[in-house]
Amino acid sequence: MMFEKVRDIIVDTLSCDADKVTMEASLADDLGADSLDAVELNMALEDNLGVAISDEELANMKTVGDIVNYLEANA
């Protein structure tokens, strides 16, 4: 369930194909996110899911799975 929410937010924020958004997908390599995209994605996640993700934590999130796992543990 959390994956679907995160996937939808990523698709909306990065304007990427939903089929490319998998747990193993790299935000930068597979989805084309740059540092500005990462900030926009962080804000979208916080707004839509009501969580706060620190810059330090965000820097450690390289894959969609990293985001989902963090949110499941901290939401």
C-alpha positions as CSV (number, residue, x, y, z in Angstrom):
1,M,0.0,0.0,0.0
2,M,2.8,2.4,0.9
3,F,4.5,1.6,-2.4
4,E,1.5,2.5,-4.4
5,K,1.2,5.9,-2.7
6,V,4.9,6.6,-3.2
7,R,4.8,5.5,-6.8
8,D,1.9,7.8,-7.6
9,I,3.7,10.7,-5.9
10,I,6.9,9.9,-7.9
11,V,5.0,9.7,-11.2
12,D,3.3,13.1,-10.5
13,T,6.5,14.8,-9.3
14,L,9.0,13.4,-11.8
15,S,6.6,13.0,-14.8
16,C,8.0,9.5,-15.3
17,D,6.3,6.3,-16.5
18,A,4.6,4.4,-13.7
19,D,6.0,1.1,-15.1
20,K,9.6,2.3,-14.4
21,V,8.8,2.9,-10.7
22,T,9.8,-0.3,-8.9
23,M,11.2,-0.9,-5.5
24,E,14.6,-1.5,-7.1
25,A,14.5,1.6,-9.4
26,S,17.3,4.2,-8.8
27,L,15.9,7.7,-8.4
28,A,18.8,9.1,-10.4
29,D,19.8,6.4,-12.8
30,D,16.4,4.8,-13.7
31,L,14.0,7.7,-13.1
32,G,16.3,10.7,-14.1
33,A,15.9,12.6,-10.8
34,D,18.5,15.3,-10.2
35,S,19.1,17.2,-6.9
36,L,16.3,19.7,-7.6
37,D,13.9,16.8,-8.4
38,A,14.9,15.2,-5.1
39,V,13.9,18.3,-3.2
40,E,10.6,18.6,-5.0
41,L,9.9,14.9,-4.4
42,N,10.7,15.3,-0.7
43,M,8.2,18.2,-0.4
44,A,5.6,16.2,-2.3
45,L,6.1,13.2,0.0
46,E,5.9,15.4,3.1
47,D,2.7,17.2,1.9
48,N,0.9,14.1,0.7
49,L,1.9,11.7,3.6
50,G,2.3,14.1,6.5
51,V,5.8,13.0,7.3
52,A,9.1,15.0,7.7
53,I,12.2,13.6,5.9
54,S,15.4,15.3,7.0
55,D,18.0,16.3,4.4
56,E,20.4,13.8,5.8
57,E,17.9,10.9,5.4
58,L,17.0,12.1,2.0
59,A,20.6,12.0,0.9
60,N,20.7,8.3,1.8
61,M,17.7,7.4,-0.3
62,K,18.9,6.2,-3.6
63,T,16.0,3.9,-4.7
64,V,12.3,3.8,-4.5
65,G,12.6,1.0,-2.0
66,D,14.7,3.2,0.3
67,I,11.9,5.7,0.4
68,V,9.2,3.1,1.0
69,N,11.2,1.4,3.7
70,Y,11.9,4.7,5.5
71,L,8.2,5.7,5.4
72,E,7.0,2.3,6.6
73,A,9.4,2.6,9.5
74,N,8.8,6.2,10.4
75,A,5.2,7.1,9.3
